């Protein structure tokens, strides 16, 4: 798969991570926001074939993606941020999404397959 395709599928995963953590780009209406968060979390929890295929196309290790995201979701829900990266600690503390570009660069090497 070409590099632009990988970037596209990586963006899909990054957007889903942000949504799962409550940093959605949907309406701030509670029902719509809650649905976006729930659906993104289900995508990671279910570990279905679509999730695994998107990870493959992004050249990401699906097990690493899933484990990392589940850890972030747990940290977000529990308030225990001691085991997560600093940029997420700050995002959770301020309830503001970290720089998408910085986030993408930071996880790119962590999630690659192989």
Biopython code that builds the backbone (N, CA, C, O; Angstrom):
import numpy as np
from Bio.PDB.StructureBuilder import StructureBuilder

atoms = [
    (1, "UNK", "N", (0.851, -1.177, 0.000)),
    (1, "UNK", "CA", (0.000, 0.000, 0.000)),
    (1, "UNK", "C", (0.892, 1.235, 0.000)),
    (1, "UNK", "O", (1.963, 1.240, 0.607)),
    (2, "UNK", "N", (0.448, 2.262, -0.675)),
    (2, "UNK", "CA", (1.267, 3.468, -0.794)),
    (2, "UNK", "C", (1.223, 4.303, 0.477)),
    (2, "UNK", "O", (0.308, 4.176, 1.290)),
    (3, "UNK", "N", (2.213, 5.147, 0.633)),
    (3, "UNK", "CA", (2.316, 6.005, 1.805)),
    (3, "UNK", "C", (1.072, 6.883, 2.006)),
    (3, "UNK", "O", (0.609, 6.997, 3.141)),
    (4, "UNK", "N", (0.504, 7.515, 0.949)),
    (4, "UNK", "CA", (-0.714, 8.305, 1.168)),
    (4, "UNK", "C", (-1.874, 7.456, 1.701)),
    (4, "UNK", "O", (-2.673, 7.924, 2.512)),
    (5, "UNK", "N", (-1.956, 6.214, 1.241)),
    (5, "UNK", "CA", (-3.005, 5.331, 1.749)),
    (5, "UNK", "C", (-2.780, 5.022, 3.226)),
    (5, "UNK", "O", (-3.721, 5.040, 4.019)),
    (6, "UNK", "N", (-1.529, 4.738, 3.595)),
    (6, "UNK", "CA", (-1.223, 4.485, 5.004)),
    (6, "UNK", "C", (-1.600, 5.689, 5.852)),
    (6, "UNK", "O", (-2.184, 5.538, 6.925)),
    (7, "UNK", "N", (-1.271, 6.870, 5.381)),
    (7, "UNK", "CA", (-1.591, 8.098, 6.127)),
    (7, "UNK", "C", (-3.094, 8.250, 6.313)),
    (7, "UNK", "O", (-3.557, 8.660, 7.377)),
    (8, "UNK", "N", (-3.844, 7.922, 5.287)),
    (8, "UNK", "CA", (-5.299, 8.002, 5.378)),
    (8, "UNK", "C", (-5.823, 7.062, 6.457)),
    (8, "UNK", "O", (-6.629, 7.469, 7.294)),
    (9, "UNK", "N", (-5.379, 5.821, 6.445)),
    (9, "UNK", "CA", (-5.875, 4.853, 7.421)),
    (9, "UNK", "C", (-5.357, 5.145, 8.825)),
    (9, "UNK", "O", (-6.030, 4.841, 9.809)),
    (10, "UNK", "N", (-4.180, 5.726, 8.924)),
    (10, "UNK", "CA", (-3.685, 6.161, 10.233)),
    (10, "UNK", "C", (-4.565, 7.280, 10.767)),
    (10, "UNK", "O", (-4.864, 7.319, 11.960)),
    (11, "UNK", "N", (-4.976, 8.179, 9.904)),
    (11, "UNK", "CA", (-5.861, 9.265, 10.324)),
    (11, "UNK", "C", (-7.205, 8.720, 10.812)),
    (11, "UNK", "O", (-7.779, 9.243, 11.767)),
    (12, "UNK", "N", (-7.701, 7.678, 10.163)),
    (12, "UNK", "CA", (-8.947, 7.040, 10.601)),
    (12, "UNK", "C", (-8.780, 6.513, 12.031)),
    (12, "UNK", "O", (-9.649, 6.716, 12.879)),
    (13, "UNK", "N", (-7.667, 5.843, 12.285)),
    (13, "UNK", "CA", (-7.414, 5.292, 13.623)),
    (13, "UNK", "C", (-7.241, 6.403, 14.638)),
    (13, "UNK", "O", (-7.801, 6.330, 15.732)),
    (14, "UNK", "N", (-6.482, 7.420, 14.301)),
    (14, "UNK", "CA", (-6.267, 8.527, 15.233)),
    (14, "UNK", "C", (-7.579, 9.232, 15.569)),
    (14, "UNK", "O", (-7.817, 9.602, 16.718)),
    (15, "UNK", "N", (-8.418, 9.413, 14.566)),
    (15, "UNK", "CA", (-9.717, 10.055, 14.822)),
    (15, "UNK", "C", (-10.556, 9.181, 15.747)),
    (15, "UNK", "O", (-11.222, 9.692, 16.649)),
    (16, "UNK", "N", (-10.529, 7.879, 15.532)),
    (16, "UNK", "CA", (-11.287, 6.962, 16.389)),
    (16, "UNK", "C", (-10.758, 6.986, 17.824)),
    (16, "UNK", "O", (-11.538, 6.919, 18.774)),
    (17, "UNK", "N", (-9.445, 7.080, 17.980)),
    (17, "UNK", "CA", (-8.869, 7.172, 19.326)),
    (17, "UNK", "C", (-9.373, 8.436, 20.012)),
    (17, "UNK", "O", (-9.816, 8.397, 21.160)),
    (18, "UNK", "N", (-9.302, 9.542, 19.307)),
    (18, "UNK", "CA", (-9.776, 10.810, 19.883)),
    (18, "UNK", "C", (-11.254, 10.719, 20.258)),
    (18, "UNK", "O", (-11.651, 11.153, 21.339)),
    (19, "UNK", "N", (-12.056, 10.163, 19.378)),
    (19, "UNK", "CA", (-13.485, 10.011, 19.669)),
    (19, "UNK", "C", (-13.705, 9.129, 20.895)),
    (19, "UNK", "O", (-14.523, 9.446, 21.758)),
    (20, "UNK", "N", (-12.968, 8.021, 20.966)),
    (20, "UNK", "CA", (-13.123, 7.097, 22.094)),
    (20, "UNK", "C", (-12.765, 7.755, 23.424)),
    (20, "UNK", "O", (-13.261, 7.356, 24.478)),
    (21, "UNK", "N", (-11.908, 8.759, 23.363)),
    (21, "UNK", "CA", (-11.487, 9.450, 24.584)),
    (21, "UNK", "C", (-12.321, 10.689, 24.874)),
    (21, "UNK", "O", (-12.059, 11.409, 25.838)),
    (22, "UNK", "N", (-13.326, 10.936, 24.039)),
    (22, "UNK", "CA", (-14.236, 12.045, 24.283)),
    (22, "UNK", "C", (-13.866, 13.330, 23.576)),
    (22, "UNK", "O", (-14.517, 14.357, 23.772)),
    (23, "UNK", "N", (-12.832, 13.288, 22.756)),
    (23, "UNK", "CA", (-12.418, 14.462, 21.999)),
    (23, "UNK", "C", (-12.995, 14.356, 20.588)),
    (23, "UNK", "O", (-12.256, 14.243, 19.610)),
    (24, "UNK", "N", (-14.310, 14.396, 20.499)),
    (24, "UNK", "CA", (-14.979, 14.205, 19.214)),
    (24, "UNK", "C", (-15.033, 15.508, 18.444)),
    (24, "UNK", "O", (-14.846, 16.589, 19.002)),
    (25, "UNK", "N", (-15.292, 15.387, 17.157)),
    (25, "UNK", "CA", (-15.493, 16.569, 16.330)),
    (25, "UNK", "C", (-16.956, 16.648, 15.887)),
    (25, "UNK", "O", (-17.276, 17.255, 14.864)),
    (26, "UNK", "N", (-17.831, 16.029, 16.669)),
    (26, "UNK", "CA", (-19.257, 16.094, 16.371)),
    (26, "UNK", "C", (-19.890, 17.166, 17.248)),
    (26, "UNK", "O", (-19.241, 17.756, 18.113)),
    (27, "UNK", "N", (-21.137, 17.394, 17.007)),
    (27, "UNK", "CA", (-21.888, 18.383, 17.768)),
    (27, "UNK", "C", (-21.694, 18.178, 19.270)),
    (27, "UNK", "O", (-21.524, 17.055, 19.745)),
    (28, "UNK", "N", (-21.723, 19.262, 19.984)),
    (28, "UNK", "CA", (-21.587, 19.178, 21.438)),
    (28, "UNK", "C", (-22.896, 18.751, 22.115)),
    (28, "UNK", "O", (-22.966, 18.674, 23.341)),
    (29, "UNK", "N", (-23.926, 18.476, 21.315)),
    (29, "UNK", "CA", (-25.159, 17.963, 21.905)),
    (29, "UNK", "C", (-24.829, 16.662, 22.603)),
    (29, "UNK", "O", (-24.182, 15.786, 22.029)),
    (30, "UNK", "N", (-25.265, 16.539, 23.819)),
    (30, "UNK", "CA", (-24.877, 15.407, 24.653)),
    (30, "UNK", "C", (-25.142, 14.059, 23.980)),
    (30, "UNK", "O", (-24.283, 13.178, 24.008)),
    (31, "UNK", "N", (-26.315, 13.893, 23.380)),
    (31, "UNK", "CA", (-26.663, 12.605, 22.774)),
    (31, "UNK", "C", (-25.725, 12.259, 21.614)),
    (31, "UNK", "O", (-25.262, 11.122, 21.519)),
    (32, "UNK", "N", (-25.445, 13.208, 20.745)),
    (32, "UNK", "CA", (-24.574, 12.957, 19.600)),
    (32, "UNK", "C", (-23.139, 12.696, 20.048)),
    (32, "UNK", "O", (-22.467, 11.803, 19.531)),
    (33, "UNK", "N", (-22.687, 13.476, 21.002)),
    (33, "UNK", "CA", (-21.333, 13.301, 21.532)),
    (33, "UNK", "C", (-21.199, 11.923, 22.186)),
    (33, "UNK", "O", (-20.234, 11.203, 21.929)),
    (34, "UNK", "N", (-22.154, 11.564, 23.017)),
    (34, "UNK", "CA", (-22.123, 10.267, 23.706)),
    (34, "UNK", "C", (-22.138, 9.112, 22.727)),
    (34, "UNK", "O", (-21.441, 8.117, 22.928)),
    (35, "UNK", "N", (-22.924, 9.233, 21.670)),
    (35, "UNK", "CA", (-22.996, 8.175, 20.666)),
    (35, "UNK", "C", (-21.650, 8.027, 19.945)),
    (35, "UNK", "O", (-21.197, 6.908, 19.705)),
    (36, "UNK", "N", (-21.016, 9.142, 19.603)),
    (36, "UNK", "CA", (-19.712, 9.080, 18.924)),
    (36, "UNK", "C", (-18.673, 8.409, 19.813)),
    (36, "UNK", "O", (-17.886, 7.590, 19.340)),
    (37, "UNK", "N", (-18.666, 8.750, 21.091)),
    (37, "UNK", "CA", (-17.721, 8.150, 22.033)),
    (37, "UNK", "C", (-17.999, 6.653, 22.164)),
    (37, "UNK", "O", (-17.077, 5.841, 22.095)),
    (38, "UNK", "N", (-19.249, 6.295, 22.351)),
    (38, "UNK", "CA", (-19.629, 4.890, 22.523)),
    (38, "UNK", "C", (-19.265, 4.056, 21.300)),
    (38, "UNK", "O", (-18.707, 2.967, 21.435)),
    (39, "UNK", "N", (-19.576, 4.559, 20.113)),
    (39, "UNK", "CA", (-19.291, 3.806, 18.889)),
    (39, "UNK", "C", (-17.789, 3.631, 18.672)),
    (39, "UNK", "O", (-17.343, 2.568, 18.241)),
    (40, "UNK", "N", (-17.019, 4.659, 18.966)),
    (40, "UNK", "CA", (-15.560, 4.541, 18.813)),
    (40, "UNK", "C", (-15.007, 3.532, 19.808)),
    (40, "UNK", "O", (-14.159, 2.711, 19.457)),
    (41, "UNK", "N", (-15.483, 3.587, 21.046)),
    (41, "UNK", "CA", (-15.005, 2.628, 22.046)),
    (41, "UNK", "C", (-15.371, 1.204, 21.649)),
    (41, "UNK", "O", (-14.559, 0.292, 21.802)),
    (42, "UNK", "N", (-16.567, 1.008, 21.149)),
    (42, "UNK", "CA", (-16.987, -0.333, 20.720)),
    (42, "UNK", "C", (-16.078, -0.856, 19.614)),
    (42, "UNK", "O", (-15.768, -2.047, 19.579)),
    (43, "UNK", "N", (-15.653, 0.015, 18.722)),
    (43, "UNK", "CA", (-14.771, -0.396, 17.629)),
    (43, "UNK", "C", (-13.491, -1.009, 18.186)),
    (43, "UNK", "O", (-13.009, -2.019, 17.673)),
    (44, "UNK", "N", (-12.942, -0.400, 19.233)),
    (44, "UNK", "CA", (-11.724, -0.934, 19.849)),
    (44, "UNK", "C", (-12.018, -2.152, 20.719)),
    (44, "UNK", "O", (-11.269, -3.129, 20.681)),
    (45, "UNK", "N", (-13.096, -2.110, 21.503)),
    (45, "UNK", "CA", (-13.432, -3.235, 22.379)),
    (45, "UNK", "C", (-13.696, -4.504, 21.576)),
    (45, "UNK", "O", (-13.240, -5.586, 21.947)),
    (46, "UNK", "N", (-14.433, -4.367, 20.475)),
    (46, "UNK", "CA", (-14.848, -5.546, 19.701)),
    (46, "UNK", "C", (-13.702, -6.196, 18.939)),
    (46, "UNK", "O", (-13.729, -7.403, 18.699)),
    (47, "UNK", "N", (-12.692, -5.413, 18.553)),
    (47, "UNK", "CA", (-11.531, -5.987, 17.872)),
    (47, "UNK", "C", (-11.947, -6.795, 16.639)),
    (47, "UNK", "O", (-11.427, -7.880, 16.379)),
    (48, "UNK", "N", (-12.879, -6.242, 15.907)),
    (48, "UNK", "CA", (-13.435, -6.949, 14.757)),
    (48, "UNK", "C", (-12.551, -6.907, 13.527)),
    (48, "UNK", "O", (-11.496, -6.273, 13.528)),
    (49, "UNK", "N", (-12.989, -7.587, 12.475)),
    (49, "UNK", "CA", (-12.189, -7.661, 11.251)),
    (49, "UNK", "C", (-11.971, -6.294, 10.598)),
    (49, "UNK", "O", (-10.914, -6.064, 10.012)),
    (50, "UNK", "N", (-12.949, -5.381, 10.684)),
    (50, "UNK", "CA", (-12.770, -4.050, 10.100)),
    (50, "UNK", "C", (-11.648, -3.303, 10.824)),
    (50, "UNK", "O", (-10.806, -2.666, 10.192)),
    (51, "UNK", "N", (-11.650, -3.388, 12.141)),
    (51, "UNK", "CA", (-10.607, -2.747, 12.937)),
    (51, "UNK", "C", (-9.235, -3.315, 12.551)),
    (51, "UNK", "O", (-8.296, -2.561, 12.298)),
    (52, "UNK", "N", (-9.131, -4.613, 12.508)),
    (52, "UNK", "CA", (-7.840, -5.239, 12.202)),
    (52, "UNK", "C", (-7.369, -4.903, 10.785)),
    (52, "UNK", "O", (-6.175, -4.701, 10.564)),
    (53, "UNK", "N", (-8.290, -4.843, 9.832)),
    (53, "UNK", "CA", (-7.929, -4.526, 8.448)),
    (53, "UNK", "C", (-7.466, -3.071, 8.337)),
    (53, "UNK", "O", (-6.489, -2.793, 7.642)),
    (54, "UNK", "N", (-8.140, -2.151, 9.001)),
    (54, "UNK", "CA", (-7.721, -0.745, 8.979)),
    (54, "UNK", "C", (-6.318, -0.619, 9.575)),
    (54, "UNK", "O", (-5.486, 0.119, 9.048)),
    (55, "UNK", "N", (-6.054, -1.328, 10.661)),
    (55, "UNK", "CA", (-4.716, -1.312, 11.264)),
    (55, "UNK", "C", (-3.678, -1.858, 10.291)),
    (55, "UNK", "O", (-2.588, -1.301, 10.157)),
    (56, "UNK", "N", (-4.016, -2.933, 9.623)),
    (56, "UNK", "CA", (-3.092, -3.516, 8.643)),
    (56, "UNK", "C", (-2.786, -2.509, 7.540)),
    (56, "UNK", "O", (-1.625, -2.316, 7.181)),
    (57, "UNK", "N", (-3.814, -1.871, 7.003)),
    (57, "UNK", "CA", (-3.629, -0.895, 5.933)),
    (57, "UNK", "C", (-2.834, 0.321, 6.410)),
    (57, "UNK", "O", (-2.144, 0.968, 5.622)),
    (58, "UNK", "N", (-2.936, 0.627, 7.712)),
    (58, "UNK", "CA", (-2.173, 1.741, 8.282)),
    (58, "UNK", "C", (-0.749, 1.332, 8.629)),
    (58, "UNK", "O", (0.059, 2.173, 9.024)),
    (59, "UNK", "N", (-0.438, 0.055, 8.487)),
    (59, "UNK", "CA", (0.846, -0.525, 8.886)),
    (59, "UNK", "C", (1.047, -0.372, 10.395)),
    (59, "UNK", "O", (2.158, -0.127, 10.864)),
    (60, "UNK", "N", (-0.036, -0.519, 11.136)),
    (60, "UNK", "CA", (-0.012, -0.491, 12.596)),
    (60, "UNK", "C", (-0.257, -1.898, 13.121)),
    (60, "UNK", "O", (-0.980, -2.681, 12.506)),
    (61, "UNK", "N", (0.333, -2.205, 14.229)),
    (61, "UNK", "CA", (0.110, -3.474, 14.919)),
    (61, "UNK", "C", (-1.220, -3.364, 15.657)),
    (61, "UNK", "O", (-1.336, -2.602, 16.616)),
    (62, "UNK", "N", (-2.221, -4.117, 15.216)),
    (62, "UNK", "CA", (-3.568, -3.982, 15.796)),
    (62, "UNK", "C", (-3.590, -4.301, 17.287)),
    (62, "UNK", "O", (-4.344, -3.677, 18.034)),
    (63, "UNK", "N", (-2.787, -5.252, 17.733)),
    (63, "UNK", "CA", (-2.762, -5.590, 19.160)),
    (63, "UNK", "C", (-2.202, -4.427, 19.980)),
    (63, "UNK", "O", (-2.694, -4.144, 21.073)),
    (64, "UNK", "N", (-1.179, -3.756, 19.456)),
    (64, "UNK", "CA", (-0.622, -2.590, 20.147)),
    (64, "UNK", "C", (-1.620, -1.442, 20.178)),
    (64, "UNK", "O", (-1.781, -0.775, 21.201)),
    (65, "UNK", "N", (-2.286, -1.216, 19.060)),
    (65, "UNK", "CA", (-3.284, -0.139, 19.002)),
    (65, "UNK", "C", (-4.363, -0.394, 20.040)),
    (65, "UNK", "O", (-4.679, 0.472, 20.855)),
    (66, "UNK", "N", (-4.917, -1.585, 19.998)),
    (66, "UNK", "CA", (-6.025, -1.926, 20.899)),
    (66, "UNK", "C", (-5.598, -1.828, 22.362)),
    (66, "UNK", "O", (-6.299, -1.219, 23.171)),
    (67, "UNK", "N", (-4.464, -2.416, 22.706)),
    (67, "UNK", "CA", (-3.996, -2.384, 24.095)),
    (67, "UNK", "C", (-3.761, -0.948, 24.560)),
    (67, "UNK", "O", (-4.137, -0.583, 25.674)),
    (68, "UNK", "N", (-3.148, -0.147, 23.716)),
    (68, "UNK", "CA", (-2.881, 1.244, 24.079)),
    (68, "UNK", "C", (-4.141, 2.052, 24.263)),
    (68, "UNK", "O", (-4.252, 2.842, 25.201)),
    (69, "UNK", "N", (-5.094, 1.857, 23.368)),
    (69, "UNK", "CA", (-6.348, 2.609, 23.461)),
    (69, "UNK", "C", (-7.158, 2.171, 24.672)),
    (69, "UNK", "O", (-7.728, 3.012, 25.368)),
    (70, "UNK", "N", (-7.218, 0.884, 24.932)),
    (70, "UNK", "CA", (-7.961, 0.415, 26.107)),
    (70, "UNK", "C", (-7.338, 0.966, 27.387)),
    (70, "UNK", "O", (-8.049, 1.275, 28.343)),
    (71, "UNK", "N", (-6.026, 1.086, 27.406)),
    (71, "UNK", "CA", (-5.336, 1.676, 28.561)),
    (71, "UNK", "C", (-5.712, 3.157, 28.713)),
    (71, "UNK", "O", (-5.936, 3.633, 29.826)),
    (72, "UNK", "N", (-5.777, 3.871, 27.604)),
    (72, "UNK", "CA", (-6.169, 5.280, 27.649)),
    (72, "UNK", "C", (-7.616, 5.454, 28.087)),
    (72, "UNK", "O", (-7.931, 6.352, 28.867)),
    (73, "UNK", "N", (-8.497, 4.590, 27.583)),
    (73, "UNK", "CA", (-9.904, 4.669, 27.979)),
    (73, "UNK", "C", (-10.035, 4.433, 29.481)),
    (73, "UNK", "O", (-10.761, 5.152, 30.166)),
    (74, "UNK", "N", (-9.333, 3.430, 29.984)),
    (74, "UNK", "CA", (-9.359, 3.141, 31.421)),
    (74, "UNK", "C", (-8.840, 4.327, 32.227)),
    (74, "UNK", "O", (-9.425, 4.688, 33.248)),
    (75, "UNK", "N", (-7.757, 4.927, 31.779)),
    (75, "UNK", "CA", (-7.193, 6.087, 32.472)),
    (75, "UNK", "C", (-8.175, 7.254, 32.465)),
    (75, "UNK", "O", (-8.323, 7.955, 33.466)),
    (76, "UNK", "N", (-8.836, 7.453, 31.347)),
    (76, "UNK", "CA", (-9.813, 8.547, 31.216)),
    (76, "UNK", "C", (-10.966, 8.319, 32.181)),
    (76, "UNK", "O", (-11.423, 9.254, 32.838)),
    (77, "UNK", "N", (-11.438, 7.083, 32.270)),
    (77, "UNK", "CA", (-12.578, 6.766, 33.128)),
    (77, "UNK", "C", (-12.207, 6.757, 34.604)),
    (77, "UNK", "O", (-12.984, 7.216, 35.441)),
    (78, "UNK", "N", (-11.039, 6.247, 34.927)),
    (78, "UNK", "CA", (-10.656, 6.082, 36.341)),
    (78, "UNK", "C", (-10.031, 7.330, 36.953)),
    (78, "UNK", "O", (-10.072, 7.524, 38.168)),
    (79, "UNK", "N", (-9.455, 8.169, 36.104)),
    (79, "UNK", "CA", (-8.754, 9.342, 36.610)),
    (79, "UNK", "C", (-7.306, 9.059, 36.985)),
    (79, "UNK", "O", (-6.592, 9.975, 37.393)),
    (80, "UNK", "N", (-6.856, 7.815, 36.857)),
    (80, "UNK", "CA", (-5.472, 7.455, 37.139)),
    (80, "UNK", "C", (-4.665, 7.623, 35.858)),
    (80, "UNK", "O", (-4.733, 6.784, 34.959)),
    (81, "UNK", "N", (-3.909, 8.699, 35.780)),
    (81, "UNK", "CA", (-3.165, 9.026, 34.571)),
    (81, "UNK", "C", (-1.675, 8.733, 34.705)),
    (81, "UNK", "O", (-0.875, 9.210, 33.901)),
    (82, "UNK", "N", (-1.302, 7.963, 35.701)),
    (82, "UNK", "CA", (0.115, 7.731, 35.988)),
    (82, "UNK", "C", (0.822, 6.887, 34.930)),
    (82, "UNK", "O", (2.044, 6.966, 34.808)),
    (83, "UNK", "N", (0.101, 6.099, 34.178)),
    (83, "UNK", "CA", (0.732, 5.177, 33.218)),
    (83, "UNK", "C", (0.498, 5.548, 31.759)),
    (83, "UNK", "O", (0.631, 4.704, 30.873)),
    (84, "UNK", "N", (0.150, 6.808, 31.505)),
    (84, "UNK", "CA", (-0.122, 7.222, 30.130)),
    (84, "UNK", "C", (0.844, 8.338, 29.730)),
    (84, "UNK", "O", (1.416, 9.000, 30.596)),
    (85, "UNK", "N", (1.030, 8.552, 28.419)),
    (85, "UNK", "CA", (1.947, 9.597, 27.958)),
    (85, "UNK", "C", (1.549, 10.992, 28.450)),
    (85, "UNK", "O", (0.373, 11.278, 28.677)),
    (86, "UNK", "N", (2.550, 11.841, 28.606)),
    (86, "UNK", "CA", (2.328, 13.195, 29.119)),
    (86, "UNK", "C", (1.304, 13.985, 28.318)),
    (86, "UNK", "O", (0.485, 14.696, 28.899)),
    (87, "UNK", "N", (1.337, 13.871, 26.982)),
    (87, "UNK", "CA", (0.395, 14.666, 26.198)),
    (87, "UNK", "C", (-1.043, 14.272, 26.493)),
    (87, "UNK", "O", (-1.937, 15.112, 26.394)),
    (88, "UNK", "N", (-1.294, 13.001, 26.859)),
    (88, "UNK", "CA", (-2.654, 12.611, 27.232)),
    (88, "UNK", "C", (-2.979, 13.071, 28.652)),
    (88, "UNK", "O", (-4.115, 13.458, 28.923)),
    (89, "UNK", "N", (-2.015, 13.038, 29.550)),
    (89, "UNK", "CA", (-2.251, 13.563, 30.906)),
    (89, "UNK", "C", (-2.723, 15.003, 30.842)),
    (89, "UNK", "O", (-3.698, 15.388, 31.487)),
    (90, "UNK", "N", (-2.006, 15.792, 30.046)),
    (90, "UNK", "CA", (-2.370, 17.208, 29.909)),
    (90, "UNK", "C", (-3.745, 17.358, 29.260)),
    (90, "UNK", "O", (-4.548, 18.187, 29.687)),
    (91, "UNK", "N", (-4.011, 16.566, 28.242)),
    (91, "UNK", "CA", (-5.316, 16.637, 27.575)),
    (91, "UNK", "C", (-6.446, 16.285, 28.539)),
    (91, "UNK", "O", (-7.481, 16.952, 28.559)),
    (92, "UNK", "N", (-6.247, 15.246, 29.329)),
    (92, "UNK", "CA", (-7.282, 14.840, 30.277)),
    (92, "UNK", "C", (-7.441, 15.883, 31.381)),
    (92, "UNK", "O", (-8.559, 16.173, 31.808)),
    (93, "UNK", "N", (-6.318, 16.447, 31.842)),
    (93, "UNK", "CA", (-6.366, 17.447, 32.909)),
    (93, "UNK", "C", (-7.129, 18.687, 32.459)),
    (93, "UNK", "O", (-7.935, 19.232, 33.213)),
    (94, "UNK", "N", (-6.877, 19.129, 31.237)),
    (94, "UNK", "CA", (-7.497, 20.352, 30.725)),
    (94, "UNK", "C", (-8.780, 20.081, 29.944)),
    (94, "UNK", "O", (-9.512, 21.007, 29.598)),
    (95, "UNK", "N", (-9.043, 18.812, 29.672)),
    (95, "UNK", "CA", (-10.174, 18.401, 28.832)),
    (95, "UNK", "C", (-10.096, 19.043, 27.449)),
    (95, "UNK", "O", (-11.108, 19.442, 26.872)),
    (96, "UNK", "N", (-8.868, 19.135, 26.931)),
    (96, "UNK", "CA", (-8.632, 19.678, 25.597)),
    (96, "UNK", "C", (-7.796, 18.691, 24.803)),
    (96, "UNK", "O", (-6.810, 18.148, 25.300)),
    (97, "UNK", "N", (-8.198, 18.471, 23.581)),
    (97, "UNK", "CA", (-7.495, 17.571, 22.678)),
    (97, "UNK", "C", (-6.070, 18.058, 22.453)),
    (97, "UNK", "O", (-5.853, 19.242, 22.196)),
    (98, "UNK", "N", (-5.089, 17.148, 22.549)),
    (98, "UNK", "CA", (-3.720, 17.556, 22.227)),
    (98, "UNK", "C", (-3.591, 17.805, 20.731)),
    (98, "UNK", "O", (-4.470, 17.424, 19.958)),
    (99, "UNK", "N", (-2.525, 18.430, 20.331)),
    (99, "UNK", "CA", (-2.270, 18.683, 18.922)),
    (99, "UNK", "C", (-2.359, 17.369, 18.152)),
    (99, "UNK", "O", (-1.650, 16.412, 18.463)),
    (100, "UNK", "N", (-3.220, 17.329, 17.158)),
    (100, "UNK", "CA", (-3.406, 16.115, 16.370)),
    (100, "UNK", "C", (-2.108, 15.740, 15.665)),
    (100, "UNK", "O", (-1.767, 14.560, 15.581)),
    (101, "UNK", "N", (-1.389, 16.723, 15.162)),
    (101, "UNK", "CA", (-0.133, 16.464, 14.465)),
    (101, "UNK", "C", (0.900, 15.879, 15.421)),
    (101, "UNK", "O", (1.565, 14.895, 15.094)),
    (102, "UNK", "N", (1.036, 16.478, 16.594)),
    (102, "UNK", "CA", (1.999, 15.974, 17.582)),
    (102, "UNK", "C", (1.620, 14.568, 18.024)),
    (102, "UNK", "O", (2.484, 13.706, 18.180)),
    (103, "UNK", "N", (0.336, 14.343, 18.224)),
    (103, "UNK", "CA", (-0.168, 13.025, 18.620)),
    (103, "UNK", "C", (0.171, 12.003, 17.541)),
    (103, "UNK", "O", (0.667, 10.919, 17.846)),
    (104, "UNK", "N", (-0.092, 12.341, 16.294)),
    (104, "UNK", "CA", (0.175, 11.421, 15.180)),
    (104, "UNK", "C", (1.655, 11.075, 15.106)),
    (104, "UNK", "O", (2.014, 9.912, 14.916)),
    (105, "UNK", "N", (2.501, 12.062, 15.251)),
    (105, "UNK", "CA", (3.942, 11.819, 15.193)),
    (105, "UNK", "C", (4.405, 10.964, 16.374)),
    (105, "UNK", "O", (5.253, 10.086, 16.216)),
    (106, "UNK", "N", (3.850, 11.224, 17.543)),
    (106, "UNK", "CA", (4.281, 10.513, 18.752)),
    (106, "UNK", "C", (3.946, 9.033, 18.699)),
    (106, "UNK", "O", (4.725, 8.211, 19.182)),
    (107, "UNK", "N", (2.812, 8.678, 18.127)),
    (107, "UNK", "CA", (2.432, 7.267, 18.124)),
    (107, "UNK", "C", (2.826, 6.521, 16.872)),
    (107, "UNK", "O", (2.761, 5.293, 16.833)),
    (108, "UNK", "N", (3.231, 7.245, 15.853)),
    (108, "UNK", "CA", (3.535, 6.601, 14.576)),
    (108, "UNK", "C", (4.509, 5.431, 14.755)),
    (108, "UNK", "O", (4.228, 4.328, 14.285)),
    (109, "UNK", "N", (5.613, 5.643, 15.405)),
    (109, "UNK", "CA", (6.599, 4.579, 15.570)),
    (109, "UNK", "C", (6.177, 3.535, 16.599)),
    (109, "UNK", "O", (6.573, 2.373, 16.501)),
    (110, "UNK", "N", (5.386, 3.936, 17.573)),
    (110, "UNK", "CA", (4.944, 2.991, 18.613)),
    (110, "UNK", "C", (4.000, 1.927, 18.052)),
    (110, "UNK", "O", (3.970, 0.801, 18.550)),
    (111, "UNK", "N", (3.247, 2.268, 17.045)),
    (111, "UNK", "CA", (2.186, 1.379, 16.582)),
    (111, "UNK", "C", (2.504, 0.619, 15.297)),
    (111, "UNK", "O", (1.723, -0.235, 14.876)),
    (112, "UNK", "N", (3.612, 0.912, 14.684)),
    (112, "UNK", "CA", (3.947, 0.218, 13.439)),
    (112, "UNK", "C", (4.074, -1.277, 13.674)),
    (112, "UNK", "O", (4.506, -1.732, 14.733)),
    (113, "UNK", "N", (3.687, -2.021, 12.656)),
    (113, "UNK", "CA", (3.815, -3.483, 12.736)),
    (113, "UNK", "C", (5.272, -3.884, 12.667)),
    (113, "UNK", "O", (6.119, -3.176, 12.122)),
    (114, "UNK", "N", (5.535, -5.057, 13.246)),
    (114, "UNK", "CA", (6.881, -5.605, 13.124)),
    (114, "UNK", "C", (7.795, -5.356, 14.265)),
    (114, "UNK", "O", (8.948, -5.786, 14.238)),
]
sb = StructureBuilder()
sb.init_structure("model")
sb.init_model(0)
sb.init_chain("A")
sb.init_seg("    ")
for serial, (resi, resn, name, xyz) in enumerate(atoms, 1):
    if name == "N":
        sb.init_residue(resn, " ", resi, " ")
    sb.init_atom(name, np.array(xyz, "f"), 0.0, 1.0, " ", f" {name:<3s}", serial, name[0])
structure = sb.get_structure()
